[in-house]
Amino acid sequence: MDIKTASALHRLRLISVPEALSFPALLIFGSLLSRVSDIDYLMMPLGILHGILFLLYAVFLLDVWNKAKWPGKKLGLFFLLALLPFGGLYGDRLLKREEADSVLAARAREAARA
């Protein structure tokens, strides 16, 4: 894996956890609190924050898909995980494993050259 692909994977990992946590925060603190109490001032900022994080996740996901040459199924899986509450946490775990595998493969290539 080249450095551009590795950095694209790292960016996707960095945004996946905040995006995964912003959706439940929007559901719990934004929607639920505005329905059961008079606290409705959290809905707008949480909605904007989640929207920005989701768009960044989608852009970074497309970047990884393009650079890593992922199949469409894998792209669909990671997009579906972004739609599920806490799904990005599982996606981060998968990305962490893929990053570790790529590091091992790079080290093996370095050892073969030496």
Sequence and secondary structure as in RCSB ss.txt:
>XXXX:A:sequence
MDIKTASALHRLRLISVPEALSFPALLIFGSLLSRVSDIDYLMMPLGILHGILFLLYAVFLLDVWNKAKWPGKKL
GLFFLLALLPFGGLYGDRLLKREEADSVLAARAREAARA
>XXXX:A:secstr
  HHHHHHHHHHHHHHHHHHHHHHHIIIIIIIHHHHSS  TTHHHHHHHHHHHHHHHHHHHHHHHHHHT  HHHH
HHHHHHHHSTTHHHHHHHHHHHHHHHHHHHHHHHHHHH 
